[in-house]
Amino acid sequence: MLSRLSVRTVLATLAITGLVATAPSAVATSPEAAVRPLATPASAGAPSAGVTVKMPDKVADRLGAGRKALIDAVSADVLSRSHDAKGLAPAKAVGKLAAEGREVVVDVRTVSAGWARGVAYVEASRAVHGQPEGWLYIAHRENGRWVSGLEGDREFTAHVATSPLVGKAERKVMTDYARRAATPDKEASPTGATANTGGLLLPWMPDYYMTVTGGPHSHTGGSGYWSSLDFAGGNASGRVRSSREGTATSMCGAGGGWTRVIHPGGFSTDYYHMFNTTYYNGTSIGRSALLGTIGTDVCAGGSATGAHVHWSLRTYDANLNGQYTWLNGRTIGGWTWWNGSSQYTGCGARLGYTGCPGTAIYNRTS
């Protein structure tokens, strides 16, 4: 069993209906806050039927009976965006995922008058190698209904610009990201000429080394852009650090091994399988901020056979949909990464040296 943060959230079952509505006010959550999963029977037919819902007691109290409509709105968005649920009716999508041992999770972390914010994700299968799908979301109550914006869609962009749940510094970073300040990505660059990533580092301290355990591969290990790298060992004490400054969110909550950092200039990075993680909830952090330690955590599914960090690069497409993006030809940590003949076999190149799986490489700032 993996070591986790000593603070654990206490889980209790609570019915989703029957609460008296309360006027919502701003609530700041913490990793110590009690979290309650609220499950709607699969037969209910709503988008949230069968979805696991997490929220602190204070958030649930302020949302009152209206929280079901919020969860329905976010769940519908999640199921429409999930690669493995697209094209299926909500009940069928949740049932299909449940049959594979996978949960759809909506985590409501913060609320204010007419606003809610949190994280939602679809677990990866624990039977085969893969990674989860996850999004930040902001929802706004408009004309008596909740309008949900998942990270990457136009509603999210609009909500970031006006929501009181987004601070000034965070708003700037997230708005630049959502409006896709980076050069549009159309296809993998054969020369790297359009591959600027704004000085992103590899996920540990500069001038220390880790060993490449997996070259470019897709985030899920299946289809899609080869956006991810795996690292382990080295002299960095296994400590995983942010590739650049930005806004950090612990996707699985306190103690979970998955963190996302949104950076200035149109990119974000994911870090998975960590333990001893630092809890972040839309928190501004600096370059090389400590995120956790390499591990085998599977808080949102997937698998890991040895302690490592699974690092992934994300950006937006022309329709402002957040997605994992290609590494081929991009320079990260001073190394230009190239696809191999198959996933995981590609290498990095720097000053005439090649770093392939099994090679220890230094993280460089230039």
N, C-alpha and C positions, 0 to 999 in steps of 0.2 A: 504494500500500500504506500502511496506517495506521501511525503511530508507536505502539509498544507499550513496556511496561517493558523495560529492557535485559536483565533476567533472564529466561531462557527455560527451560522444562522440557524435558528430553530424553525422547523417547518411545522405547520399545522393546517389542517383542511378547513376550508370555509366555503359555504355555498355562495354562489355569485349573485343571487337575487335576494330581495327581502330587506335590504338596508335602507334606512331613511336618508334622503339626500342631505348633504351638508355643503354650505358654501365653501368652495375650495380656496385655499390660500397657499402662499409659497411654502414649500417644504424642501429642505436640503437633506438628502439621505446620507447614510454612512454605512461602512461595511458591517457595523455592529447591529444595524436595524433588523428587526424581525422580518422575515420574508414568508409570505403565505402563498402556496400554490392554490389557485382557484380553477378547478376543472369543470367544464360544462359537459354533461353527458353527450356522447357521440351522436345520439339520436335526436338531439335538439335541432339540428339542421342549420344553426348559425355558423358563420365563418370561424368563430372561436370554439366550436364544439370539439372537444378532445384536446384543445390546446392547453399547455401548462402555462399558468400565469403566476408571476412573482411580483410582489409589491410590499413595501413596508406597511405596517399597520396605519401609520399616520396618513400615508398616501391613499390607502383603501378607504379610510374614514372620510377624507375630504372629497373623494370622488363619489362616495355613496352609491346609490343604485345606478347612477349614470356610468359606472365603470364598465358595465357589460357592453354598452355601445362603443366605448373606447376600444376595448379588447377586440370587438368584432371588426372595427375599422382597421386596426393594425394587423390583425390576423389575415384579413382579406388581402391586404397589400403584400404581406409576407408570402402567402401561398401563390399569389400571382407572379411574384418575382423569383421564387425558388425554382432552380433548374429542374429539380425532381418532382415538382408539383404542378408545373405549368400545364394548362389545358385540362386539368381535372377539377371537378366540383370540389368545394372545400371539404365536405365530409369524406369523399373518396380519397382526396389528397392526404388528409390526416390519417385515414385508415390505412392507406398504402404505406406511409412512413412508419406508423405504429407497428405494422406487421413486420417491418424490418428492424424493430427495436429502436426507432428514432423518434424523438419528441420535437414538436414545434413549441418554442418558448417565447413568451412575451414578458419582458421585465419592465415594469413601470417604476421609474426611480424618483422622478420629481414632478410635482404639479404646482400650478398657480391658477389664478382665475381664468378659466377657459383654455388652459394650456396643459399639456402633458409631454413628458420626455422620457426616453429609456432606450433599451436595446432589445432586438428581436433576432432569433436565429433558428435555423433548422439543423438539428444534429446530423453529423455524419454517421454512417453505418459503423458499428463496432465490430462487425464481422469481417470487413475488408478494409484495406488501407484507404484513407480518404480524409478530407478536412471539412469542417462545417461551413455553412453559408450564414452570414450574419450582417446586420445593418443597425446603425443608429437610426432612431426615428424621433420626430417631433410631430405632435398632433394639436390641432386647434379646433375648438368648438365654434362652428359657424352656422348661423340660422338654425340652431337646435340640433345640429348633427356634427359628429367628429370627422374632421378631414385629416387623414394621416399622411405624413410625408416620410417616406423611407429614404435613407441616405442615398443620394444619387438621382432622385426624381425631382421634377419641377416644384412639387409641393414642398419638399424638404428645403429647397433653395429659398423659396418664398418665406417659409417659417423661420429659417435661420436669420433672415433679415429683420424680422419684427418680434420674435418671441422674447419675453422677459426672462426666459429660462436660459438664454444664451448671453454670456458676458461680452464686453466690448472686445477684449483681446481674442477670445475664442471666435467671436462673430467674424472678425477679419480673416482669420485663418480658414474657417469653414466656408465663408462666402467665396474666397479665392478658389478654394478647392471645388466647391459645387459649381462655380461658374467656369471651371476648367481653364485656369490661367496657363496651364502647361500647353506645349505644342500638341495639336491633335494627333492622336495615334491612329494611323490607317493600317499600317502593316509593319512587320518586323524590318528594321533597317539593316541593309547589308553592310553599311559602312559605319554606322554609329553617328552619322552626321546630325541626325535629329533626335539623338538619344540622351540629351541633357536631363539629368534628374535633380538638378539643383544642389549638388554636393552631398547627396545621401551617402552615409557610411554603412559599413557592414555592422551587424548587431552586437558589437562589443566595443571596448575602449580602443581608441586610436593607438597605433604602434604596438599593439599586442596581437597575438595570433590565436586562431582556432583552426580546426581541421575541417575541410570540405567533406561532408559525408553524402551529399546529394547535389549534383549539378542541376541546371534549369529543368524544372518540371512543372506541371500544372498544379494549381493550388489544391485541387482535389485528388491529384494523382491519376485523373481520367482525361477528359477532353478539355479544351480551352487553351488559352495562351500559356506558355511555359513561363510562369511568373515567380516561381518559388525556388529557394535554396535551403539546404539543410547544413547545419554546422554543429560541431561538438568538440570537446577536449580543448587543448591549448593551454596557454599561460594566463588567460583572462579570468581564472577561477570559476569558469562556467557562468559568469555573470552576463546577463543579456541586457543590452542598453539600446536606447532609441537611436535610430539612424540619423535623426535631425530633430530640431526643436519642433514643437507643435502642440496639439491637443490630444491627450491620451484618455482612453476609455477601456476599463476592464470588461471585456465582453461577457464573461461568465459570472461576473460579480466578484465579491471578495474571496480570495483564495483560489480562484480559477486561473488556469494557465494560458489564457488567451487575451492579448491586449492589442488594440488598434491605435495607431498614432496618425493623426491628420497633420500633414506638413504644409507650410507655405508653398505656393507655386504649383499646386495641382496634383500632388501625389500623396498617398498614404501608405503605411506599412503595417502588416500583421505579424504577430509573434505568437507561436503556439507551442504547446507541450511544456511550458515553464512550470516551476514550482517556486515557493517562497516569493510569490509575486507581490508587488506594490499595488495597492488598490487606487485606481484613478477613475474619476467620473466626470468626464469633460474637463479635465485638469490641464492647465498650461504647464508644459515641461520644457526643459532645455535640451540641447544636443547631448547625447550619451547619458541621459537620465536612466537610473536603474529601474528596470522593469521586472526582473526576476532572475531565476537561475535555470540553466538547461535541465530538462526533465523528461518525463513520459506522461504528463498530465493529459487526460482526454475528457475535460469538463464538458465538451460539446461533441463527443463522439470521436470516431477515427481510431487510430492505433499508433503505437510507438514501441519499437523493439529495443531501443536504447536511448539514454538521455541525450537530447539534442534540442535545438531550437529550429522550428520550421518558420522561415522568414518569407514573406510574400510582398510583392509590389502591386499597388492598386492605382487606378486613375479613372477618368470618366470617358464615356463614348460621346458621340455627337448629340445624343438625346439626353445627356446628363444622367445616364445610368451608370452607377458605380460598378466597376468590374476589375478583376485581376488582369494585369496587362503584361505584355511581353518583356522579357529581360534581354533577349538576343540583341547584341550591339550596344547595350547600355553599360555605363560605367558606374559601379557602386563600390565605395571604399577603395578607390584607386585601381580597381580591376574591371576590365571590360569582359562581360559575360557572353558566351556563345553557346548556342544549342549544340547538343551532341546528336548522334545518329538515332538515339532513343532517349526518353525521359531519364533524368538523373545522371546521364553520362557526360553532359557538357562540362565546360571548363571556363575559368577566368584567365585573362592574359594581362600581363603588366611588365613593361620594360624588358621584353624578350623572355620572360618567365611564364610558365603555364601552371595554373593551379587546378588540377582535376580531382575528382573524388579520391580521398586518401591523402591529400596534400595539405600541409599546414601553411596558411597564408596570413600575412600581416594586414591589418586594417589600416589603410593609408588615407590621409586627407587630401593628397594631391598626387 
